[in-house]
């Protein structure tokens, strides 16, 4: 969901690469990646293997498809429960939302976290692109399995 995004998010801190790196280095923060999955190029032959690997900030949890501001209720419920599980139910645990620059998805996730009562929410608008540009390490991360199960179920309806 690229496009102009605001420079602020009420109830959340807007952080840069240095601040995100500090949170990773200290440990304890939950990083939530809402980047959309790569799509198979239409020019790729049908017989060609397509096995994209999603690279993210080390330790991040990837929720592909969680970017829209208006998730179906079942998806919203599962997402909230997954975040609650990742934070141990601690609403004061630092949580960072990100994807790519000018991505409304990470802004939406940050807003969602604030709405759910999290008090140490950070929005990292530079996202994975800024992270990589700063030559920070990345790792391949799978999609959160419980999230993937509900998104596949919703897609089948």
C-alpha positions as CSV (number, residue, x, y, z in Angstrom):
1,X,0.0,0.0,0.0
2,X,2.5,2.7,-1.1
3,X,1.5,6.3,-1.1
4,X,2.0,9.5,0.9
5,X,1.8,8.7,4.6
6,X,1.6,11.2,7.5
7,X,4.8,12.1,9.4
8,X,3.2,11.4,12.8
9,X,0.9,8.8,14.4
10,X,-1.0,9.9,17.5
11,X,-0.1,7.7,20.5
12,X,3.0,6.3,18.9
13,X,6.6,7.4,18.6
14,X,8.0,7.8,15.0
15,X,11.5,6.2,15.0
16,X,14.4,6.1,12.6
17,X,16.9,3.4,11.7
18,X,19.1,4.3,14.6
19,X,16.3,4.0,17.2
20,X,15.0,0.8,15.6
21,X,18.5,-0.6,15.7
22,X,18.8,0.3,19.3
23,X,15.6,-1.5,20.1
24,X,16.8,-4.6,18.2
25,X,20.2,-4.5,19.9
26,X,18.6,-4.1,23.4
27,X,16.1,-6.9,22.8
28,X,12.6,-7.1,24.3
29,X,10.7,-5.2,21.6
30,X,8.3,-6.9,19.3
31,X,8.8,-6.0,15.6
32,X,5.8,-6.5,13.4
33,X,6.4,-6.6,9.7
34,X,3.2,-6.1,7.6
35,X,5.0,-6.2,4.2
36,X,2.9,-7.8,1.5
37,X,4.4,-11.0,0.0
38,X,6.2,-11.0,-3.3
39,X,4.0,-11.9,-6.2
40,X,5.0,-14.3,-8.9
41,X,6.0,-12.3,-12.0
42,X,3.5,-12.7,-14.8
43,X,6.4,-13.2,-17.2
44,X,7.7,-16.2,-15.3
45,X,6.9,-19.5,-17.1
46,X,4.3,-21.6,-15.4
47,X,6.8,-24.4,-15.0
48,X,9.4,-22.3,-13.3
49,X,9.8,-22.7,-9.6
50,X,8.7,-19.7,-7.5
51,X,10.0,-19.8,-4.0
52,X,10.4,-16.2,-2.7
53,X,12.0,-15.7,0.7
54,X,10.9,-12.8,2.8
55,X,13.9,-10.9,4.4
56,X,13.1,-8.8,7.4
57,X,14.6,-7.3,10.6
58,X,16.1,-10.1,12.8
59,X,13.5,-11.4,15.2
60,X,10.5,-9.7,13.4
61,X,7.2,-11.4,13.1
62,X,5.7,-11.2,9.6
63,X,2.0,-10.7,9.1
64,X,1.5,-10.5,5.3
65,X,-1.9,-9.1,4.4
66,X,-2.3,-7.3,7.8
67,X,-1.8,-3.9,6.2
68,X,-5.3,-2.8,5.4
69,X,-7.0,-0.5,7.8
70,X,-10.3,-2.5,7.5
71,X,-9.5,-6.1,8.1
72,X,-12.3,-8.6,8.2
73,X,-13.4,-9.1,11.9
74,X,-12.0,-12.7,12.0
75,X,-8.6,-11.6,10.8
76,X,-8.6,-8.6,13.1
77,X,-9.4,-10.9,16.1
78,X,-6.6,-13.4,15.2
79,X,-4.1,-10.5,14.7
80,X,-4.9,-9.0,18.1
81,X,-4.6,-12.4,19.8
82,X,-1.3,-13.0,18.1
83,X,0.1,-9.7,19.2
84,X,-1.2,-10.3,22.7
85,X,0.6,-13.6,22.7
86,X,3.8,-12.1,21.3
87,X,3.8,-9.4,24.0
88,X,2.7,-11.8,26.8
89,X,-0.3,-9.6,27.3
90,X,1.9,-6.7,28.4
91,X,0.4,-3.5,27.0
92,X,3.6,-1.6,28.1
93,X,5.9,-3.9,26.0
94,X,7.6,-2.0,23.2
95,X,6.0,-2.9,19.8
96,X,7.3,-1.6,16.4
97,X,5.3,-1.6,13.2
98,X,7.0,-1.4,9.8
99,X,7.0,-2.4,6.2
100,X,8.3,-0.2,3.3
101,X,8.6,3.6,3.1
102,X,5.3,5.4,2.3
103,X,3.4,2.2,3.3
104,X,0.1,2.9,4.9
105,X,0.1,-0.7,6.2
106,X,2.7,0.0,8.9
107,X,0.9,3.2,9.9
108,X,-2.4,1.2,10.1
109,X,-0.7,-1.4,12.2
110,X,0.7,1.2,14.5
111,X,-2.7,2.8,14.9
112,X,-4.3,-0.6,15.5
113,X,-1.8,-1.2,18.3
114,X,-2.5,2.2,20.0
115,X,-6.3,1.4,19.7
116,X,-5.7,-1.9,21.4
117,X,-4.2,-0.2,24.3
118,X,-0.4,-0.7,23.7
119,X,1.4,2.2,25.3
120,X,5.0,1.9,23.8
121,X,4.1,1.7,20.2
122,X,6.7,2.8,17.6
123,X,6.1,3.3,13.9
124,X,9.2,2.8,11.8
125,X,8.3,4.5,8.5
126,X,11.6,3.9,6.8
127,X,10.9,0.2,7.2
128,X,12.9,-2.6,5.7
129,X,14.3,-0.4,2.9
130,X,15.8,2.1,5.3
131,X,17.1,-0.8,7.5
132,X,18.9,-2.4,4.5
133,X,20.1,1.0,3.2
134,X,21.8,1.5,6.6
135,X,23.5,-1.9,6.0
136,X,21.8,-3.6,9.0
137,X,21.5,-7.4,9.0
138,X,18.3,-9.1,7.8
139,X,17.1,-12.6,8.1
140,X,14.6,-14.8,6.2
141,X,11.4,-14.9,8.2
142,X,8.3,-17.1,7.5
143,X,4.8,-15.7,7.8
144,X,3.3,-16.2,11.2
145,X,1.7,-19.6,10.9
146,X,-1.5,-18.8,12.9
147,X,-2.0,-15.6,10.9
148,X,-1.4,-17.5,7.6
149,X,-4.0,-20.1,8.5
150,X,-6.8,-17.5,9.1
151,X,-5.8,-15.5,5.9
152,X,-6.0,-18.6,3.8
153,X,-9.4,-19.5,5.4
154,X,-10.7,-16.0,4.7
155,X,-9.4,-16.1,1.1
156,X,-11.3,-19.4,0.5
157,X,-14.7,-17.8,1.4
